[in-house]
Amino acid sequence: MIGELGLAILLLAPQEDVDPKLKAFAEAMKAAKTDAERIAAIGELAAVRHLKAAQKLAAVVGGPYTGAVRAAAAEGVGKIGDPKSGPGLQAILSSYGGLLSSENPNRADDQKSAEAIVRALGAVRDRSAVKMLTGLLISNNIPLMAEACRTLGKLRDPSCLEGLLKLHYAANSPETGATPNPRKPLAPDTLAALKRITGQNFSTPDEWNKWYKTVGRAFVPPPEESMGGMPFDVRSFAVYAGKGESAGLAKYDLVFLDAGNYQKSELAGLKAIALSGEPKAALDKGFAGVVVEAAKAAEARRKHPRALLVCREADVAAAPHLNAYLVDSVEDAQRLKDARVEAAIWVLIGNGNAEKLKAARDRGFAAYAAPDAAFSTLAPLN
């Protein structure tokens, strides 16, 4: 436990000079004798949040490696999260030719890589990929189509709705006699993508098609903030209980602040979450969101659809209304992850608890520790 949330300072690791990391990666890949060693090197480079690192990993995706290594490299590009890396991945995916139309048991490595590329396009939020991904919905490669549905759900571009609606209809078509419906396994994925993009809660193809006829191509998706998860541009954050420090806070994508310590003019240029207080007052002041109790999350979402809502309680029932959870227990974080919540999951680690920090990160959580015992000053980025 680190005590009161308002006294915690959290930050991402500073962006290191990328060139030495690229050199070390090249040497590690050259020396590697096994896929496990190559994948370990990929993991090290993926921790460097820089476009150059993403481009180097994309070269591995398109290189002469096994499917496991190429897939790991694609996932690494996704972790770095730079949308500029998307077009390069699209080009590699296009090079797979006939595999995009039909799964081929003789191209298992390419299949693994292709699925990972589609996932990465969602992770980097490359909206220029929507047309290509929508094209994959007309295919006989069922696993790749499923990944395309999931990624389209993340990108939330309404131009893919007609393709998803057609596939949802096909996936729900009845099976006749001994003839199975090969697209039936895709029904949960098409439904989830349609709900994620539109915010609607229909089920059957007839309900969806009737709704779409009423809105057509003029449909505008509801704000992403209301759909769970954090905006893609939030990749670093700090929690600060003090006053001022606007210049230091501006270096972070998201900051948690005491609403009473800041005037509206001081919030200019910041994406800030109010640690406490009445939501409307904080939002009117210029905060982008608020920390809310789980029991009040639904009401807060209804009243403030564009607000970023964060909860400290590991209450799964509140997940549909939240953008993120901020918990101080790895076990709570794991429980939320197992429940497949859409909200981001952040773990707060007490100062000096390196073992707990490592355990959280090893499980794939964004886990951060306060930089000093006082928990009251911003630590420098580098």
N, C-alpha and C positions, 0 to 999 in steps of 0.2 A: 504493500500500500504506500502511496506517496503523499497521503494526506489530502488536503483540500485541492480540488481541481484548479481553483484560481491561483494557486501558488506554484503551479508546475510550468516549467519551460521545456518545450520539446522542439526538436529540429531535425531535419534530414541531414545526413552526412554531407559535408561540403563537396562541391563538384571539383574533383581533382584534375590536375593537368592530364589531359587525355592521351597525349603522345606517348609517354612512358608506358601507360597501360596498354596501348595498341601494340607497342613493341614487345612487351612481355607476353601478350596474347599470341602474337605471331610465333614467338620462340616456343611457347608452350604447345601450340598446335603442331609445330614442326617436330618437337621432341616426343609428342604423345605416341604411345604404342597401342593404346586401347581406346574404345569409345568412351569408357568411363573417364579417362583422363581428358579427352577432348571436351566432354560435357562439363567437367569441372572447370576447365579453362573458359568455356562459354559463360558459365555462371559468374565467374569473376568479372568478365568484361561487361556482362549485362548489368552489373551493379554501378557502372559508370554511366551517368545520365547525360549522354552527349550524342549528337547526331553522328559524329565520326564513329563512335562505338557501334551504333545501330547499323551504319553502312558496312562496317567490317563484318558484323554478324550476318547481314543480308548476303554478303559474298559467300559465306559458309552455306547458307540456305541453298544457294545456287551452285554449290561446289560438288566435287566428287566424293561425297561422304555417305554414310549409311542414313537410312531414314530417321533413326533415333537421334543422330547428331544434327541433321538438318532441322528436325522438329525442335530440338533444344535451342538451336540458333534462332529459329523463328519466334519461339517463346521469349527468348532474350530480347529480340527487337521489340516485342510487345511490352516487356517490362520497362524498357527505356521510354517507350511511349511517345516518340516524336512523330507526328503525322507526316512529316516530310519523308519518312522512310517507307511510307505506304506504296507509292508508285513503283519502287524497285521490287517490292514483294509481288505486286500485281503482275509485273513483267515475268517474274519467275513462275508464277502460277499459270500464266498464259502459255508458257513453254511446255506445259505438261500435255497439251493437245487433247488427244482422244480420251485420256483419263478423266477429263472434266465432264465427259458425256456418259462414261460407263466405267464402273469399277473393274479393274483388271487384276486378277490374282497374281499375275506375273510381275506386277509393278507395286508390290507392297511397300517398298521404301518410298516411292514417289507418292503413294496414297497417304502415308503417314505425314510426309512433308507438306502435301497439299492441304490437309486438314489443319495442320499447325499454322500454315500461312493464313488461312481464312480466319482462324482465331486471332492471330496477330493483327490483322487488318481491323478487327473490332477493338482490340486493346489499344491501338494507336489512334483510333477514331478517324480513320481515313475515309471521309465521306465521298471522295472521288471514286471509291471502289463499289459504290452502291449499284451502278449499272452492271458491272461485271458480276457481282454477287447475285443480283436478280436473275441474270442469265443462267446461273448455275441451278436455279430452281426448276429449269426444264432439262432434266437429266435422268440418267439411270444410276448415277453414283449416289446411292442413298446416304451413306455416312457423310459425304461431302455436302450434300444438300442440307443435312441436319445442321452442320457447322455454319453453312451460309445463312440459314434461318436465324440461328442464335446471334450471329454477327449483325445481321440486318436489324435485329431487335435492339442491339446496342447503338447502332448508328441512327436509328429513328428517322430515316428520311422517307417521307410519304410517297415518294415516287416508286417504291417497291411494293406498295400495297396491293396493286392489281395482281402482281406475280404471286404474292403470298396468299391472296384470296383464292386464286386458281389452284394453288398447291394444297391449300387447306380443304378445298372441295374434293380434290382427287384423293387426298389422304383419308377422307371420311366416306368415300364411295363404298357401297356394300360389296362384300365378296360374294361371288356367285359360284355355287357348286364347289368343285375342287380347285378353282382358280383363285389363288390368294391375291390380295391387293398389296403390291410391293411398297407402295407409299404409305401404307397404314402406320408404320412406326414413326412417321414424320408428324402425325397429327398433334402430339403434345408440343412439338417445336414450332409448328406454324401458329398454333393457338397462343403460345407464350409470346411470340414475336408480335402478333397482331395486337395483343393486349398492351405490350410494352410501348409500341409505337403510338397507339391511339388513346390509351387510357380507358378504352371501353371494356366491357366485361361480358361480351356475347360468347356463345359456345358453338352452336351449329353453323355450318356454311350458309344456310338460308338466312339466319339472323344477321350474320356478318354482311352478306351480299345486299340484304334489304337496307341495312344501315349505310353501306357505302353508296348506294344509289341516291341516298338523301344528301350526302356531302360531296361525293365525287372528288375530282382532283383539286378542288378548292380547299380540301381539308387541311387544317393547320394543327399539328400535334400539340398537345398540352405542354407546358414548360417542363424541361428536363428535371428541374428541381423537384417537381411533384411526383416523379416516377421512381424515386429511390436512387441511392448512389450519389457520389460527389461529382460535380462537373469535372470534365477531363483536365481542365487547366489547373486543378488543385493537386500539386505534386509535392509541395512542402508546406509545413505549417508550424506555428508557434503558439503557445499559450502563455499569456503575460498578465500578471496581476497589477503591474505598476501603472504609472502615468507617463505620457509623452513617448519618446523613442520612436516617433513616426518614421524617421529615416531608416532605422534598423528594421522595423516591422514591415516596411515596404519591400524588403527583400524576400518576403515569404508570400506564397500564393494565397494563404489563408491564415488569419490570426484570430485567436480567442481572447477577448478583452472584457474587462469590467465596464459595463455600459455607463456606469456613473462616473468613470474616470475620463471620458472623452466627449468632446463636443462634435457636432456634425462636421464642422470645418476640418477637424483633425482626422476624420475618417476618409477624406478625399484620397483616392488612389489605393485604398485598402479594401480587401474583401474580408470583412470581419464578422465574427460570431459573438453575440452577447452571452457571457457566461451565466447571467441570471437576469431576472427582471421581467416585466410585462412585455410580451412579444411585440405588440403593436407599437409601443413607445420606442422600443429598440429599433424596429424597422423604419419608423418615421425619422429616427435620428440618422439613419444611413447604414445601419448594420445589414448585412446580407442574410443573417439568420440568427437563431437563438438555440441555447441548450434548453431542452424541455423534459418534463417528467414523462415517463412512458404512458401513464394514464391520460395525459393531456395531449399526446401526439396527434391523435386523429382530429381532435378539435382544432389544434394549431394548423394542421395541414389544410383543413377545410377553410379556415379563415385566411390563411396566408399561403396560397398554392405556389408562390414563387420563392418562398423563404427556404433557406438551408436549415434543416432541423436535425439536431444532434441529441442523443440520449446517453446518459451514463449508466442506465440500468440495462442488463442483458435480457431484456424482455422481447422475445421473438414476436409476440403478438403485435408489438408496435412497429415492426419492420416495414410494413407497406407505407407507412407515413413518414419514415425517416430517411435522411441522406447518409447518416453515419452513426455508429456507436463508438463511444469513448470509454473503454473499460480498463481496469487495472488488474485483471486476472486472466492468465493465459487459458485457464479452464473455461471461463465465460466466453472468451473469444472463440475457442474451439467449438463450444456449443452453438454459438451463432453461425459459425462457418458450416457446421454439420446440418444446420437448418436451411442452408442455401439462401440466406437473406440477401436481398439486393443492396442493402445499405453497406457502405464501407465499414470495415472493422479496424479500429486503431487500439493498440494496447499501450497503456502508460506504465512505465517501469521505474521503480524507485532508484534514486541515485546510488551508484555503487553495486547494484544488483546485476552484475555482468552475466551470471549464470541464467537468470530468468530472462534477461534480454536476449541471450543467444537462443534459448529454448523457444521464445516467441518467434524470432526471425527464422529459425530452422523450420518452423511450421508454416512459414509463408505469410506471417502477419507483419503489418507495418507497426513496428514496436520501437518506442523511443524512450530515452532516459533523460531526466533533468540534468543539466550540465554542472550544477553546483549545489551545495547543501542549502543555500539560502532560498532557492527556487524563486527568486524575485528579480533577477536581471537577465536581460537578453544575452545569450552567448554569441560571440562573433561567428559569422558563417565560415571563416577560414582563419 
